[in-house]
Amino acid sequence: MSQLAFVMEPSCIAKLQRRALLETAQYTLEPVPGTAHGQILSLHLDRCLSGSWECTAILGFKNRVRAVALKIEPWHGRCQVTDVELI
């Protein structure tokens, strides 16, 4: 998660960390083929009047599909994720 510090606010990183702990509670040490990586099934990006962007993504994994919503805003000459929702 430390790689995200450059592009995400600390509150967004904390939200992802909490969710990761919940999601991985049932994982075992032995890898199960096809569960390590997901794929992006759908990605949609909209520019808002405020200059920020809203991004929605549908992520597919072996046993489930997840939706993610991100708010991306300009910050010191680059973009930063300021809100994230995992649905």
C-alpha positions as CSV (number, residue, x, y, z in Angstrom):
1,M,0.0,0.0,0.0
2,S,2.9,2.3,0.4
3,Q,3.1,2.7,-3.4
4,L,-0.3,4.4,-3.2
5,A,0.8,7.2,-0.9
6,F,1.9,9.4,-3.8
7,V,-1.5,9.2,-5.5
8,M,-4.0,8.7,-2.6
9,E,-5.0,10.6,0.5
10,P,-4.2,8.7,3.7
11,S,-7.9,8.2,4.5
12,C,-8.4,6.4,1.2
13,I,-5.4,4.2,1.8
14,A,-6.7,3.3,5.3
15,K,-10.1,2.4,3.8
16,L,-8.4,0.0,1.4
17,Q,-6.2,-1.5,4.1
18,R,-9.3,-2.2,6.3
19,R,-11.1,-3.8,3.3
20,A,-8.0,-5.9,2.4
21,L,-7.9,-7.3,5.9
22,L,-11.6,-8.3,5.7
23,E,-11.3,-9.8,2.2
24,T,-8.1,-11.8,2.9
25,A,-9.2,-13.3,6.3
26,Q,-10.2,-16.5,4.6
27,Y,-7.1,-16.8,2.5
28,T,-4.6,-19.7,3.0
29,L,-0.8,-19.7,2.7
30,E,-1.1,-22.0,-0.3
31,P,-2.0,-20.1,-3.5
32,V,-5.1,-21.2,-5.4
33,P,-4.7,-20.9,-9.2
34,G,-6.6,-18.0,-10.7
35,T,-7.1,-16.1,-7.4
36,A,-4.0,-13.9,-7.2
37,H,-4.9,-11.3,-9.9
38,G,-8.2,-9.9,-11.1
39,Q,-9.0,-8.2,-14.3
40,I,-10.8,-5.0,-15.2
41,L,-14.1,-5.8,-16.8
42,S,-15.3,-2.3,-17.2
43,L,-13.8,1.2,-16.7
44,H,-15.6,4.5,-17.0
45,L,-14.1,8.0,-16.4
46,D,-16.2,11.2,-16.3
47,R,-14.9,14.8,-15.9
48,C,-16.9,16.9,-13.4
49,L,-17.5,20.6,-13.7
50,S,-15.3,21.2,-10.7
51,G,-12.3,19.9,-12.6
52,S,-12.1,16.6,-10.8
53,W,-12.8,13.2,-12.3
54,E,-15.0,10.3,-11.2
55,C,-13.9,6.8,-12.1
56,T,-15.9,3.6,-11.8
57,A,-14.4,0.2,-12.4
58,I,-15.8,-3.3,-12.3
59,L,-13.1,-5.8,-11.3
60,G,-13.5,-9.5,-11.9
61,F,-11.8,-12.2,-9.7
62,K,-12.1,-15.9,-9.8
63,N,-15.0,-16.1,-7.2
64,R,-16.5,-12.7,-7.3
65,V,-17.0,-9.3,-9.0
66,R,-16.4,-6.0,-7.3
67,A,-17.2,-2.4,-8.1
68,V,-14.9,0.5,-7.2
69,A,-15.6,4.2,-7.4
70,L,-12.8,6.8,-7.2
71,K,-12.8,10.6,-7.0
72,I,-9.7,12.0,-8.6
73,E,-8.7,15.6,-8.1
74,P,-5.8,17.8,-9.3
75,W,-3.3,18.3,-6.6
76,H,0.0,20.2,-6.9
77,G,0.4,19.6,-10.6
78,R,-0.7,16.0,-10.5
79,C,-3.8,13.9,-9.8
80,Q,-4.6,12.4,-6.4
81,V,-7.4,10.0,-5.4
82,T,-9.4,11.8,-2.7
83,D,-12.2,9.3,-2.1
84,V,-12.7,5.6,-2.8
85,E,-15.7,3.4,-2.3
86,L,-15.7,-0.4,-2.6
87,I,-19.1,-1.7,-3.5
